[in-house]
Amino acid sequence: MSQQPVIIVGGGMVGLSLALMLARQGIAIRLLEAVKYPENASGEPATYHSSFDARNTALSRRTVQIFSELGLWEKLSQHATPILQVNISEQGGFGKARLQAHEEKVESFGQVIENAWLGRVLLSEVRANANIELVDGIQVTSLQQDAGKVWVTAQRGSDQLQFQSSLLIAADGRDSFCRKALGIGVDEHDYQQVAIVTTVQTSKPHGQVAFERFSKNGPLALLPLPGITGQQDSYRRSVVWTVEKGSEQQWLGEHNDQQFLQALQHTYGNRAGEFTKTGKRFAYPLSQVLAHSQVSGRVVLMGNAAHTLHPVAGQGFNLCMRDAHVLTRYLSEQYQAGQDMGDNARLKHYEQARLSDQKRVIRFCDSVVRGFSNQNPLLKLARNTGLVAFDVIPGAKQLVATYAMGLKV
Ligand SMILES: Cc1cc2nc3c(=O)[nH]c(=O)nc-3n(C[C@H](O)[C@H](O)[C@H](O)COP(=O)(O)OP(=O)(O)OC[C@H]3O[C@@H](n4cnc5c(N)ncnc54)[C@H](O)[C@@H]3O)c2cc1C
């Protein structure tokens, strides 16, 4: 059976990664992305310089494994750094916990990569892949389907274009147009928090240690970043600081760099030495958005369109990659057998197969945020006792390490 290209709407980190996974199985893809990608983003390593103003992502070991299978890790790893230790603590509390990769008998808990680099490598691979037709600068504005096909109308400048296929994958983000067009509702929880994201430099090298510190403002994550080329140690760290919604202007604009660094120092203490430099700061409003269904007819929701999580435990993209990997297996089987890839019963099987991993990660992230947001003194005591216990109870660390590594798939 000859198949029309599978349509993917949305070329963010998930849409690009999924396109590469499917194309590797020989499946033809048409990727529609609203944003016009920069022409110069073909991304040769020699022209890349580490920046001080980009978002970063902690990739679990499982995600690294998936990128390795795709033949991309060698290139991606040029600007990634491993996490060898994770320290968890609470401001004003006595409990703390420490996870070490060598104790868990793994070479690292995962890798931190700059999104600018990840996006650049993915985009250049997509552009070079003969099985993928990339159509950027095009906005999908309507989606319809019947028993045999799904079709979208899209706007590109003054042109209106139509594309049809037997399968459409909607990777169009948290506010997914496709999800709304299908009438799929969501459970949404606004955490009333905003993540302030930046890159800082400290006087002590990070030694590949990641920190998660729970402050009264919200969790503060400090991740190790690759060093500046030519330097042996790296002093660069990624900051994801959760603050109360409404206070973000203070951190973005009202506070100058010096005031921001002082606030960071106050919250974090001296473990990293002195905070000496900060990059530009960005704000991301935080909510949890869970689609009531991830499959409708011939359409599958993927990435943030299916589930958007709080970034507290760095699980969102990693979970999406496991979804994409399993979907690729299902679709590849259909494709190899010459069967309809948009077959609803098969897509529903995929959805069922992913639910338990998704539910576990969603529950884990949500309970970490809610558990540490409460300032009730009894809860605080329980938390600190928990953190101390976590360091001494056999098995407790392994459980969290398994989450951090994303090895439960
Ligand atoms: C502060 C922060 C830190 C994070 N850190 C981590 C981490 O360390 N580890 C981790 O695993 N996860 C992390 N995450 C989560 C991770 O960033 C997301 O899971 C991931 O970015 C989701 O990507 P996506 O491609 O699904 O969505 P998006 O990045 O939103 O991409 C959607 C794409 O669809 C396009 N689009 C939208 N509408 C249309 C349309 N109508 N037509 C055509 N195209 C359209 C958009 O232009 C966009 O390119 C973090 C998130 C935040 C906010």
The ligand as an SDF file (V2000), in Angstrom:
LIG
                    3D

 53 58  0  0  0  0  0  0  0  0999 V2000
   11.9710   26.3200   32.2210 C   0  0  0  0  0  0  0  0  0  0  0  0
   11.8390   24.9460   31.6450 C   0  0  0  0  0  0  0  0  0  0  0  0
   12.8720   24.0250   31.8130 C   0  0  0  0  0  0  0  0  0  0  0  0
   12.7420   22.7390   31.3050 C   0  0  0  0  0  0  0  0  0  0  0  0
   13.7480   21.8450   31.5350 N   0  0  0  0  0  0  0  0  0  0  0  0
   13.5850   20.5590   31.1250 C   0  0  0  0  0  0  0  0  0  0  0  0
   14.5990   19.5910   31.4070 C   0  0  0  0  0  0  0  0  0  0  0  0
   15.6370   19.8920   31.9850 O   0  0  0  0  0  0  0  0  0  0  0  0
   14.3910   18.2950   30.9890 N   0  0  0  0  0  0  0  0  0  0  0  0
   13.2480   17.9150   30.3260 C   0  0  0  0  0  0  0  0  0  0  0  0
   13.0930   16.7190   30.0050 O   0  0  0  0  0  0  0  0  0  0  0  0
   12.2920   18.8200   30.0350 N   0  0  0  0  0  0  0  0  0  0  0  0
   12.4210   20.1260   30.4040 C   0  0  0  0  0  0  0  0  0  0  0  0
   11.4540   21.0450   30.1160 N   0  0  0  0  0  0  0  0  0  0  0  0
   10.2900   20.6260   29.2850 C   0  0  0  0  0  0  0  0  0  0  0  0
   10.5860   20.7290   27.7930 C   0  0  0  0  0  0  0  0  0  0  0  0
   11.0940   22.0080   27.5080 O   0  0  0  0  0  0  0  0  0  0  0  0
    9.3130   20.4670   26.9850 C   0  0  0  0  0  0  0  0  0  0  0  0
    8.8460   19.1790   27.3070 O   0  0  0  0  0  0  0  0  0  0  0  0
    9.5630   20.5260   25.4890 C   0  0  0  0  0  0  0  0  0  0  0  0
   10.0870   21.7720   25.1400 O   0  0  0  0  0  0  0  0  0  0  0  0
    8.2600   20.3030   24.7140 C   0  0  0  0  0  0  0  0  0  0  0  0
    8.5250   20.4840   23.3390 O   0  0  0  0  0  0  0  0  0  0  0  0
    7.3620   20.4420   22.2500 P   0  0  0  0  0  0  0  0  0  0  0  0
    8.0800   20.3010   20.9500 O   0  0  0  0  0  0  0  0  0  0  0  0
    6.3300   19.4570   22.6070 O   0  0  0  0  0  0  0  0  0  0  0  0
    6.6270   21.8530   22.3460 O   0  0  0  0  0  0  0  0  0  0  0  0
    7.0980   23.2990   21.8490 P   0  0  0  0  0  0  0  0  0  0  0  0
    8.5140   23.5200   22.1430 O   0  0  0  0  0  0  0  0  0  0  0  0
    6.0990   24.2600   22.4020 O   0  0  0  0  0  0  0  0  0  0  0  0
    6.9540   23.2450   20.2490 O   0  0  0  0  0  0  0  0  0  0  0  0
    5.7210   23.3530   19.5860 C   0  0  0  0  0  0  0  0  0  0  0  0
    5.9790   23.8220   18.1650 C   0  0  0  0  0  0  0  0  0  0  0  0
    4.7540   23.8340   17.4310 O   0  0  0  0  0  0  0  0  0  0  0  0
    4.7040   25.0010   16.6310 C   0  0  0  0  0  0  0  0  0  0  0  0
    3.2820   25.3170   16.3800 N   0  0  0  0  0  0  0  0  0  0  0  0
    2.3520   25.6970   17.2970 C   0  0  0  0  0  0  0  0  0  0  0  0
    1.1520   25.8850   16.7000 N   0  0  0  0  0  0  0  0  0  0  0  0
    1.3200   25.6110   15.3900 C   0  0  0  0  0  0  0  0  0  0  0  0
    0.4510   25.6420   14.2610 C   0  0  0  0  0  0  0  0  0  0  0  0
   -0.8400   25.9790   14.3610 N   0  0  0  0  0  0  0  0  0  0  0  0
    0.9560   25.3370   13.0350 N   0  0  0  0  0  0  0  0  0  0  0  0
    2.2810   24.9760   12.8930 C   0  0  0  0  0  0  0  0  0  0  0  0
    3.1510   24.9340   13.9440 N   0  0  0  0  0  0  0  0  0  0  0  0
    2.6790   25.2360   15.1710 C   0  0  0  0  0  0  0  0  0  0  0  0
    5.4070   26.0600   17.4880 C   0  0  0  0  0  0  0  0  0  0  0  0
    5.8780   27.1350   16.6930 O   0  0  0  0  0  0  0  0  0  0  0  0
    6.5400   25.2630   18.1220 C   0  0  0  0  0  0  0  0  0  0  0  0
    7.7110   25.2710   17.3380 O   0  0  0  0  0  0  0  0  0  0  0  0
   11.5590   22.3590   30.6030 C   0  0  0  0  0  0  0  0  0  0  0  0
   10.5290   23.2840   30.4170 C   0  0  0  0  0  0  0  0  0  0  0  0
   10.6590   24.5770   30.9360 C   0  0  0  0  0  0  0  0  0  0  0  0
    9.5270   25.5590   30.7450 C   0  0  0  0  0  0  0  0  0  0  0  0
  1  2  1  0
  2  3  1  0
  2 52  2  0
  3  4  2  0
  4  5  1  0
  4 50  1  0
  5  6  2  0
  6  7  1  0
  6 13  1  0
  7  8  2  0
  7  9  1  0
  9 10  1  0
 10 11  2  0
 10 12  1  0
 12 13  2  0
 13 14  1  0
 14 15  1  0
 14 50  1  0
 15 16  1  0
 16 17  1  0
 16 18  1  0
 18 19  1  0
 18 20  1  0
 20 21  1  0
 20 22  1  0
 22 23  1  0
 23 24  1  0
 24 25  2  0
 24 26  1  0
 24 27  1  0
 27 28  1  0
 28 29  2  0
 28 30  1  0
 28 31  1  0
 31 32  1  0
 32 33  1  0
 33 34  1  0
 33 48  1  0
 34 35  1  0
 35 36  1  0
 35 46  1  0
 36 37  1  0
 36 45  1  0
 37 38  2  0
 38 39  1  0
 39 40  1  0
 39 45  2  0
 40 41  1  0
 40 42  2  0
 42 43  1  0
 43 44  2  0
 44 45  1  0
 46 47  1  0
 46 48  1  0
 48 49  1  0
 50 51  2  0
 51 52  1  0
 52 53  1  0
M  END
$$$$
